[in-house]
Amino acid sequence: MLSSALLFASAGYADSTTNIDKRLDQLMGANSHTQYRQFFLTFQRAVSLQDKQQVASMLSYPITAQVAGRDRILLNKKDFLAVYDKIFTHSLQDVIRHQRYEKLFANSDGVMIGEQGEIWFSGLCQQTSCSIPVIKIIRINGNSR
C-alpha cells in the first residue's frame, strides 16, 4: 500500500513539473525551462543562505522594489544591498523558501514567485538578436503578511 502511495505521489510530482516545464517552453522558448528552473533554484538557495551578493547579482537594474511598504527604484547593486534587509523580510524569505518549482506561475510577463506576485523574474535580451536571453529578477513586490 505504501509503495503504491509513493508511486502515485511521484507520478503527480512529475506531472506538475512537466506542466510548468511545458508552460515555460511555450512562453519563453523551446527548452528554456532548464534555464528557468536553474535560475529559480539558485535564487531560492541564495536567499536561504542569506547570500546578499548572489541575490544582488540576479537582479536587473534599475529595479522597482517594495522597501518598507513603499515602491522604490534601486539604480544599482549598491542601492540594493543598502536596503536588502528591509526588502527580504522574514515573511518574504519564507515565501521564497516554500515556493515549489512545479507551483510557479508563468505568463508572457515572466515567472512569479509567491501567491501574490512577491517576486517576478524573466529572460531579458542583452543583444539585438536575443538568441540567449539572460534571466533576472525584474520586480520585487514584497510581502504584505
Sine and cosine of phi, psi and omega as CSV:
sin_phi,cos_phi,sin_psi,cos_psi,sin_omega,cos_omega
0.00,0.00,-0.72,0.69,0.00,-1.00
-0.89,0.46,-0.67,0.74,-0.02,-1.00
-0.90,0.44,-0.59,0.81,0.04,-1.00
-0.95,0.33,-0.54,0.84,0.06,-1.00
-0.92,0.40,-0.66,0.75,0.03,-1.00
-0.92,0.40,-0.64,0.76,0.04,-1.00
-0.88,0.47,-0.69,0.72,0.01,-1.00
-0.90,0.44,-0.68,0.73,-0.01,-1.00
-0.90,0.44,-0.68,0.73,0.00,-1.00
-0.94,0.35,-0.54,0.84,0.07,-1.00
-0.91,0.41,-0.64,0.77,0.05,-1.00
-0.90,0.44,-0.65,0.76,0.04,-1.00
-0.90,0.45,-0.71,0.70,0.00,-1.00
-0.88,0.47,-0.66,0.75,0.02,-1.00
-0.88,0.48,-0.72,0.70,-0.05,-1.00
-0.94,0.34,-0.57,0.82,0.07,-1.00
-0.92,0.40,-0.66,0.75,0.05,-1.00
-0.87,0.49,-0.62,0.79,0.00,-1.00
-0.88,0.48,-0.75,0.66,-0.02,-1.00
-0.94,0.34,-0.58,0.81,0.07,-1.00
-0.85,0.52,-0.74,0.67,0.00,-1.00
-0.89,0.45,-0.67,0.74,-0.01,-1.00
-0.89,0.46,-0.71,0.70,0.01,-1.00
-0.90,0.44,-0.68,0.73,0.02,-1.00
-0.89,0.46,-0.62,0.79,0.01,-1.00
-0.92,0.40,-0.69,0.72,-0.07,-1.00
-0.99,0.14,-0.65,0.76,-0.20,-0.98
-0.96,-0.29,-0.15,0.99,0.02,-1.00
0.85,-0.52,0.48,-0.88,-0.05,-1.00
-0.79,0.61,0.75,-0.66,0.04,-1.00
0.86,0.50,0.35,0.94,0.02,-1.00
-0.97,0.24,-0.30,0.95,-0.07,-1.00
-0.85,0.53,-0.53,0.85,0.00,-1.00
-0.89,0.46,-0.71,0.70,0.03,-1.00
-0.89,0.45,-0.70,0.72,-0.04,-1.00
-0.92,0.38,-0.65,0.76,0.03,-1.00
-0.89,0.45,-0.72,0.69,0.00,-1.00
-0.88,0.47,-0.67,0.74,0.03,-1.00
-0.87,0.50,-0.75,0.66,-0.01,-1.00
-0.85,0.53,-0.75,0.66,-0.04,-1.00
-0.91,0.42,-0.61,0.79,0.05,-1.00
-0.91,0.42,-0.70,0.71,0.03,-1.00
-0.89,0.46,-0.73,0.69,0.00,-1.00
-0.86,0.51,-0.70,0.72,0.01,-1.00
-0.91,0.41,-0.68,0.73,-0.01,-1.00
-0.88,0.47,-0.67,0.74,0.03,-1.00
-0.91,0.41,-0.70,0.71,-0.01,-1.00
-0.88,0.48,-0.59,0.81,-0.02,-1.00
-1.00,0.03,0.03,1.00,-0.05,-1.00
0.85,0.52,0.57,0.82,0.01,-1.00
-1.00,0.08,0.99,0.13,-0.11,-0.99
-0.88,0.47,-0.61,0.79,0.01,-1.00
-0.90,0.43,-0.68,0.73,0.02,-1.00
-0.89,0.45,-0.72,0.69,0.02,-1.00
-0.86,0.50,-0.72,0.69,-0.02,-1.00
-0.86,0.51,-0.57,0.82,-0.01,-1.00
-0.96,0.28,-0.21,0.98,-0.06,-1.00
-0.99,-0.12,0.06,1.00,-0.02,-1.00
-0.99,-0.15,0.48,-0.88,0.12,-0.99
-0.99,-0.13,0.88,-0.48,-0.03,-1.00
-0.98,-0.20,0.54,-0.84,-0.14,0.99
-0.92,0.40,0.46,-0.89,-0.01,-1.00
-0.74,-0.67,0.60,-0.80,0.10,-0.99
-1.00,-0.03,0.80,-0.60,0.00,-1.00
-0.71,-0.70,0.53,-0.85,0.06,-1.00
-1.00,0.08,0.89,-0.47,-0.01,-1.00
-0.87,-0.49,0.89,-0.45,-0.01,-1.00
0.78,0.62,0.69,0.73,0.10,-1.00
0.99,0.11,0.01,1.00,-0.01,-1.00
-0.80,-0.61,0.60,-0.80,0.07,-1.00
-0.93,0.36,0.68,-0.73,0.02,-1.00
-0.63,-0.78,0.68,-0.74,0.05,-1.00
-1.00,-0.02,0.86,-0.52,0.02,-1.00
-0.97,-0.23,0.87,-0.49,-0.14,-0.99
-0.98,0.19,-0.47,0.88,-0.11,-0.99
-0.38,-0.93,0.02,-1.00,-0.03,-1.00
-0.85,0.52,-0.65,0.76,-0.01,-1.00
-0.88,0.48,-0.72,0.70,0.05,-1.00
-0.86,0.51,-0.69,0.72,-0.02,-1.00
-0.89,0.45,-0.75,0.66,-0.04,-1.00
-0.89,0.46,-0.50,0.87,0.01,-1.00
-0.92,0.40,-0.43,0.90,-0.04,-1.00
-0.86,-0.51,0.23,0.97,-0.06,-1.00
-0.76,0.65,-0.77,0.64,-0.08,-1.00
-0.92,0.40,-0.43,0.90,0.05,-1.00
-0.98,0.19,-0.42,0.91,0.04,-1.00
-1.00,0.08,-0.81,0.59,-0.07,-1.00
-1.00,0.01,0.94,0.34,0.05,-1.00
-0.92,0.39,0.19,-0.98,0.03,-1.00
-0.86,0.52,-0.64,0.77,-0.04,-1.00
-0.94,0.35,-0.60,0.80,0.05,-1.00
-0.93,0.36,-0.64,0.77,0.06,-1.00
-0.87,0.49,-0.64,0.77,0.05,-1.00
-0.89,0.46,-0.68,0.73,0.03,-1.00
-0.85,0.53,-0.72,0.69,-0.03,-1.00
-0.92,0.39,-0.71,0.71,0.00,-1.00
-0.88,0.48,-0.61,0.79,-0.08,-1.00
-1.00,0.02,-0.11,0.99,0.02,-1.00
-0.93,0.37,0.76,-0.65,0.06,-1.00
-0.98,-0.22,0.64,-0.77,-0.03,-1.00
-0.79,0.61,-0.73,0.68,-0.08,-1.00
-0.93,0.37,-0.20,0.98,0.02,-1.00
-0.97,-0.23,0.11,0.99,0.05,-1.00
-0.89,0.45,0.53,-0.85,0.10,-0.99
-0.97,-0.25,0.70,-0.71,0.02,-1.00
-0.71,-0.70,0.66,-0.75,0.15,-0.99
-0.62,-0.79,-0.17,-0.99,-0.07,-1.00
-0.92,0.39,-0.27,0.96,0.05,-1.00
-0.99,0.16,-0.44,0.90,-0.03,-1.00
0.52,-0.86,-0.40,-0.92,-0.05,-1.00
-0.88,-0.47,0.70,-0.71,-0.11,-0.99
-0.95,-0.32,0.72,-0.69,0.14,-0.99
-0.96,-0.26,0.75,-0.66,0.00,-1.00
1.00,-0.05,0.48,-0.88,-0.04,-1.00
-0.95,0.32,-0.32,0.95,-0.04,-1.00
-0.92,-0.38,0.32,0.95,0.03,-1.00
0.94,0.34,0.63,0.78,-0.06,-1.00
-0.88,0.48,-0.63,0.78,-0.01,-1.00
-0.72,-0.69,0.66,-0.75,0.10,-1.00
-0.83,-0.56,0.66,-0.75,0.13,-0.99
-0.70,-0.71,0.42,-0.91,-0.05,-1.00
-0.33,-0.94,0.24,-0.97,0.08,-1.00
-0.99,0.14,0.73,-0.69,-0.01,-1.00
-0.88,-0.48,0.63,-0.78,0.01,-1.00
-0.99,0.17,0.80,-0.59,0.06,-1.00
-0.98,-0.21,-0.26,0.97,-0.01,-1.00
-0.77,-0.63,0.28,-0.96,0.03,-1.00
-0.87,0.49,-0.65,0.76,-0.04,-1.00
-0.94,0.34,-0.47,0.88,-0.02,-1.00
0.81,0.58,0.58,0.81,-0.02,-1.00
-0.93,0.36,-0.55,0.84,0.03,-1.00
-0.75,-0.66,1.00,-0.05,0.02,-1.00
-0.93,0.36,0.49,-0.87,0.05,-1.00
-0.99,-0.17,0.79,-0.61,-0.03,-1.00
-1.00,0.07,0.75,-0.66,-0.01,-1.00
-0.58,-0.81,0.38,-0.92,0.18,-0.98
-0.94,0.33,0.78,-0.63,-0.06,-1.00
-0.93,-0.37,-0.21,0.98,-0.01,-1.00
-0.32,-0.95,0.67,-0.74,0.09,-1.00
-0.83,-0.56,0.96,-0.27,-0.02,-1.00
-1.00,0.02,-0.17,0.99,0.00,-1.00
0.98,0.22,-0.29,-0.96,-0.06,-1.00
-0.67,-0.74,0.77,-0.64,-0.07,-1.00
-1.00,0.07,-0.06,1.00,-0.02,-1.00
-0.99,0.17,0.00,0.00,0.00,0.00
